[in-house]
Amino acid sequence: MSNAMLRILVVDDDREVCHLLNVYLTREGMNVQVAHDGRSGLKLASSGQHDLVVLDVMLPQLTGLQMLKELRINSPIGVLMLTARGEEADRIIALEYGADDYLVKPFNPRELVARIRALERRLRPWPDGEISRAPERFQIDDLILDEGTRTCRREQELIDLTTAEFELLSFFLRCSGRIVNRKELSKQVLGREWSPFDRSIDVHVSNLRRKLGALAEGAERIRAIRNVGYIYARPVTIASIADHV
């Protein structure tokens, strides 16, 4: 994938906030477009012309959560939600609807850039010219995860995963048979330090379990280890993508 300028869509009805973010993100080398309501934001976000959406919860016409729910029917675009301080329910619902991350208002613009860059690394895991591990193909039971095409299939049925869910499953499969704690998952998947009050990882895991479903015998694919983290306990076959070309 090329090192093209990151294309950001900011959807917020506060025009001053949009202006400030436009100026700040543009200075960071990003291409920014803004929308001030959920309906026009949804149309722009669905156009395929953006890499990532910074989306406020409180919007006219369609709320940010309604827009996110509609967007996730057809689009895997990266979504970072902006939520009001103290509204934990909104943050959890946003993650359940498919947001990749969230940030609480008021926020430091530098933290927003850090979150965007972390999400960008997940959107573009193997930039051109960067020495990196080769993408791999994992196969376990009825599940195939292909990092090269960034697809996940269960019995040949395509499973639609968000960016965060795909990276989370990929990391679980790489660590199959080993307990992975929440601190490690937050660092490796979300690109930030874990906080005991941050339920992002748990919500992403819950979404992933729901989408993948149980095994034929009813067993969970991903097991929770109380007060520690999670484990993908089944053995995984790993092969370089080159082996399948």
C-alpha positions as CSV (number, residue, x, y, z in Angstrom):
1,M,0.0,0.0,0.0
2,S,1.3,3.4,-0.9
3,N,2.3,6.1,1.6
4,A,-0.4,8.5,0.3
5,M,-1.7,11.3,2.4
6,L,-4.2,10.0,5.0
7,R,-7.7,11.1,4.1
8,I,-9.7,12.1,7.2
9,L,-13.5,12.9,7.4
10,V,-14.5,14.9,10.5
11,V,-18.2,14.9,11.3
12,D,-19.2,17.3,14.0
13,D,-21.9,19.9,14.2
14,D,-19.6,22.3,16.1
15,R,-18.1,24.3,13.2
16,E,-15.4,25.8,15.4
17,V,-14.2,22.4,16.4
18,C,-14.3,21.3,12.8
19,H,-12.2,24.3,11.8
20,L,-9.6,23.8,14.5
21,L,-9.3,20.1,13.6
22,N,-9.0,20.9,10.0
23,V,-6.2,23.3,10.6
24,Y,-4.4,20.9,13.1
25,L,-4.7,17.7,11.1
26,T,-3.7,19.5,7.9
27,R,-0.6,20.6,9.6
28,E,0.1,17.0,10.4
29,G,0.0,16.2,6.7
30,M,-3.5,14.8,6.5
31,N,-6.2,15.6,3.9
32,V,-9.3,16.7,5.8
33,Q,-12.9,17.1,4.8
34,V,-15.7,18.1,7.2
35,A,-19.4,17.5,7.5
36,H,-21.8,19.0,10.1
37,D,-24.7,16.5,10.2
38,G,-25.1,12.7,10.2
39,R,-26.9,12.5,6.9
40,S,-24.3,14.3,4.8
41,G,-21.5,12.6,6.9
42,L,-22.9,9.2,6.1
43,K,-23.0,10.0,2.4
44,L,-19.4,11.2,2.4
45,A,-18.1,8.3,4.6
46,S,-19.7,5.8,2.3
47,S,-18.2,7.3,-0.8
48,G,-14.9,5.4,-0.5
49,Q,-12.9,8.6,-0.6
50,H,-11.7,8.6,3.0
51,D,-9.5,6.3,5.1
52,L,-10.9,7.3,8.5
53,V,-13.8,9.1,10.1
54,V,-13.6,11.2,13.2
55,L,-17.3,11.1,14.3
56,D,-19.1,13.0,17.1
57,V,-21.9,11.3,18.9
58,M,-24.2,14.3,19.1
59,L,-25.3,15.2,15.5
60,P,-28.4,16.6,13.8
61,Q,-30.5,14.5,11.3
62,L,-28.7,11.3,12.2
63,T,-26.8,10.9,15.5
64,G,-23.3,9.7,15.4
65,L,-24.4,6.3,16.6
66,Q,-27.1,6.0,14.0
67,M,-24.6,7.0,11.3
68,L,-22.1,4.5,12.6
69,K,-24.7,1.7,12.6
70,E,-25.7,2.5,9.0
71,L,-22.1,2.9,7.9
72,R,-21.1,-0.5,9.2
73,I,-23.7,-2.3,7.0
74,N,-21.5,-1.8,3.9
75,S,-18.2,-0.1,4.9
76,P,-15.1,-1.2,6.8
77,I,-13.7,2.4,7.1
78,G,-11.8,3.2,10.3
79,V,-14.0,5.1,12.8
80,L,-12.9,7.1,15.8
81,M,-15.8,8.3,17.9
82,L,-15.8,11.5,19.9
83,T,-18.0,11.2,23.1
84,A,-18.9,13.4,26.0
85,R,-17.1,13.0,29.3
86,G,-18.9,10.6,31.6
87,E,-21.1,9.1,28.9
88,E,-19.7,5.5,29.2
89,A,-22.8,4.0,27.7
90,D,-22.2,5.9,24.5
91,R,-18.6,4.7,24.3
92,I,-19.7,1.0,24.8
93,I,-22.5,1.3,22.3
94,A,-20.1,2.9,19.8
95,L,-17.7,0.0,20.1
96,E,-20.6,-2.5,19.9
97,Y,-21.7,-0.8,16.7
98,G,-18.3,-1.2,15.2
99,A,-16.2,1.9,16.1
100,D,-12.5,1.1,16.1
101,D,-11.7,3.5,19.0
102,Y,-13.1,6.5,20.8
103,L,-11.8,9.7,22.4
104,V,-13.5,11.7,25.2
105,K,-14.3,15.4,24.8
106,P,-12.6,17.7,25.7
107,F,-9.4,16.2,24.3
108,N,-5.9,17.3,23.5
109,P,-5.4,17.5,19.7
110,R,-2.1,15.7,20.1
111,E,-3.9,12.7,21.6
112,L,-6.3,12.8,18.7
113,V,-3.4,12.6,16.3
114,A,-1.8,9.8,18.3
115,R,-5.1,7.8,18.1
116,I,-5.4,8.5,14.4
117,R,-1.8,7.4,13.7
118,A,-2.3,4.2,15.7
119,L,-5.5,3.4,13.7
120,E,-3.6,4.3,10.5
121,R,-1.0,1.6,11.3
122,R,-3.7,-0.9,11.6
123,L,-5.3,0.3,8.3
124,R,-1.9,0.2,6.6
125,P,0.0,-2.6,8.4
126,W,2.6,-3.1,5.7
127,P,3.7,0.3,4.1
128,D,5.8,0.3,1.0
129,G,9.5,0.4,1.7
130,E,9.1,-0.7,5.3
131,I,10.8,-3.9,6.4
132,S,8.1,-5.9,8.1
133,R,7.0,-9.4,8.7
134,A,5.3,-11.1,5.8
135,P,1.5,-11.4,5.9
136,E,0.3,-14.8,6.8
137,R,-2.6,-17.1,6.4
138,F,-4.1,-18.8,9.5
139,Q,-6.4,-21.8,9.3
140,I,-8.1,-23.3,12.3
141,D,-11.2,-25.5,12.3
142,D,-13.7,-23.8,10.0
143,L,-12.0,-20.4,10.1
144,I,-9.4,-18.9,7.7
145,L,-7.8,-15.5,8.3
146,D,-5.8,-14.1,5.4
147,E,-3.6,-11.1,6.3
148,G,-2.7,-10.5,2.7
149,T,-6.2,-9.9,1.5
150,R,-7.4,-8.9,5.0
151,T,-10.3,-11.3,4.8
152,C,-11.8,-13.7,7.3
153,R,-13.9,-16.6,6.3
154,R,-15.9,-19.2,8.2
155,E,-16.8,-22.2,6.1
156,Q,-16.2,-20.0,3.0
157,E,-18.6,-17.4,4.3
158,L,-17.0,-13.9,4.4
159,I,-17.1,-12.5,7.9
160,D,-17.2,-8.7,8.0
161,L,-14.7,-7.4,10.6
162,T,-13.8,-3.9,11.6
163,T,-10.1,-2.9,11.5
164,A,-9.8,-3.4,15.3
165,E,-11.6,-6.8,15.2
166,F,-9.3,-8.0,12.4
167,E,-6.1,-7.0,14.2
168,L,-7.4,-8.5,17.4
169,L,-8.2,-11.9,15.8
170,S,-4.8,-11.8,14.0
171,F,-3.0,-11.2,17.2
172,F,-5.0,-14.0,19.0
173,L,-4.1,-16.5,16.3
174,R,-0.5,-15.6,16.5
175,C,-0.6,-16.2,20.2
176,S,-2.8,-19.3,20.1
177,G,-2.4,-21.5,23.1
178,R,-1.1,-18.6,25.2
179,I,-3.0,-16.4,27.6
180,V,-2.8,-12.8,26.5
181,N,-3.5,-10.1,29.1
182,R,-5.4,-6.9,28.4
183,K,-2.4,-4.7,28.7
184,E,-0.7,-6.6,25.9
185,L,-3.8,-6.6,23.8
186,S,-4.3,-2.8,24.2
187,K,-0.8,-2.1,23.3
188,Q,-0.6,-4.3,20.3
189,V,-4.1,-3.9,18.9
190,L,-5.2,-0.4,19.9
191,G,-1.7,1.1,20.1
192,R,-2.1,2.6,23.6
193,E,-1.5,1.8,27.2
194,W,-4.3,-0.1,28.9
195,S,-6.4,1.5,31.7
196,P,-8.5,-0.5,34.2
197,F,-11.5,1.8,33.3
198,D,-11.2,1.2,29.5
199,R,-13.5,-1.5,28.3
200,S,-12.6,-1.2,24.7
201,I,-10.7,-4.6,24.4
202,D,-13.6,-6.5,26.2
203,V,-16.2,-5.0,23.9
204,H,-14.1,-5.7,20.8
205,V,-13.7,-9.3,22.0
206,S,-17.4,-9.6,22.6
207,N,-18.1,-8.4,19.1
208,L,-15.6,-10.8,17.6
209,R,-17.1,-13.7,19.4
210,R,-20.6,-12.8,18.2
211,K,-19.5,-12.5,14.6
212,L,-17.4,-15.7,14.6
213,G,-19.9,-17.8,16.6
214,A,-19.2,-20.9,18.6
215,L,-17.5,-24.0,17.3
216,A,-19.6,-26.9,16.0
217,E,-19.5,-28.6,19.4
218,G,-20.5,-25.3,21.1
219,A,-17.1,-24.4,22.5
220,E,-16.0,-20.8,22.6
221,R,-13.2,-19.9,20.1
222,I,-11.8,-17.2,22.5
223,R,-11.9,-18.0,26.2
224,A,-11.9,-15.4,28.9
225,I,-9.4,-15.9,31.7
226,R,-10.8,-14.2,34.8
227,N,-9.0,-11.0,35.9
228,V,-6.2,-11.7,33.4
229,G,-7.2,-11.6,29.7
230,Y,-8.1,-14.1,26.9
231,I,-6.8,-17.2,25.1
232,Y,-7.4,-18.7,21.7
233,A,-6.8,-22.2,22.8
234,R,-7.1,-24.2,19.6
235,P,-4.0,-25.0,17.6
236,V,-3.6,-22.8,14.5
237,T,-1.9,-23.6,11.2
238,I,0.1,-20.6,10.0
239,A,1.5,-20.2,6.5
240,S,3.2,-17.4,4.7
241,I,1.0,-15.9,1.9
242,A,3.8,-16.7,-0.5
243,D,3.1,-20.4,0.1
244,H,-0.4,-19.8,-1.5
245,V,0.7,-17.8,-4.6
